[in-house]
């Protein structure tokens, strides 16, 4: 019996599939760079050595996507499929060390790259999960996991309570909203650059607005 994977047509990927692949790769690289920068800032604040800088950058950039791939049984992991991503983070870690020693960073410096990485990884994660045929709600959750858990692992390695769990400023909520914006536009037939771009912009923009305006999600009373 001959079997053909439904995700790959017998005559090869269609032009639309190739365009989506290129677009997702570009967004993924942008997310990696944003999260790597946030990791470098946190590593500098903790005064880590070069091994620590790379370790924090690695788990921040790849942690959320790896957990997503585990949950939806996607193999190989995205960074094993694209080993150039690992080389990119490694090279950036080496190049960042001299600059990190000269600059003193505050906690606020991490917020912009972290928000950008959150938005980009949220829509990439939701899109890749949707491509594998998971239900829409699960795809939205995979977007949140991809966008959020790299930062969670960064904070844990740096001996901090993860920001998403304690400071009450919307984080996962922003990722969830951006994932649903992408999924909704995708369902209506919007062009892929529009649906992905709007979803990423909404997640990142909501996060930055929440930080600027001091929005809070419900929590324990003082």
Residue, then its C-alpha position, 0 to 999 in steps of 0.5 A: x500500500x502506497x502512503x503519501x503524507x497529506x501535508x506534502x503533495x506528491x508533486x512537491x510543496x505549492x508556491x503558497x506553502x513555500x511562501x508561508x514557509x519563508x514568512x514563518x522562518x523570517x518571523x521565527x528568526x525575528x522572535x529568536x533575535x528579540x528573545x536573545x536580546x532579552x536574555x542578554x540583558x537579563x544575563x548582564x543584570x545577573x553578571x553571568x559569564x559567557x557560558x551563562x549568557x549562552x545558556x540563558x539565551x538558548x533556553x529563552x530562544x528555544x524553550x517555548x518552541x521546544x515545549x510546543x513541539x513536544x506537546x504536538x509531537x512535532x519532530x524534529x524539534x524546530x531548532x534541530x530542523x534549523x541548526x543555523x538558529x543555534x549557530x546564530x544564538x551562539x555567535x550573538x552570545x559571543x559578540x554580546x559579551x564585550x557590549x554587556x560589560x560596558x552597559x548597565x541595564x535596568x529591568x525596564x530595558x528587557x520589556x521591549x525585546x521581550x514583548x516583540x519576541x512574545x508577539x512573534x513567537x505567539x503567531x508562529x506557534x499557533x500557525x505551526x500547530x494549526x498546520x498539523x491539524x490540531x483544533x483551533x483552541x489548542x492551536x491558540x494554546x500552543x501559541x501561548x506556550x511558544x510565546x511565554x515559556x522561553x521567558x519562564x525558563x529564562x527567569x527560572x535559570x536566573x533565579x527569579x520567580x517567572x514574571x508571567x506568574x507574579x507581577x499581574x501585568x498581562x503577559x500570557x493574556x496578550x499572547x492569547x489575544x494575539x494568537x486568536x487574532x491570527x487564527x480569526x483572520x486566517x479563518x476568514x481567508x485573510x492573506x498570511x502576511x496580514x493575519x500573522x502580522x496583525x496577530x503579532x502586532x496585537x500581542x506585542x502592542x497589548x503587552x507594551x500598552x499594559x506596561x505603560x498604563x499599569x494594567x493588572x490581571x486579578x490576583x491575590x489581595x494584599 
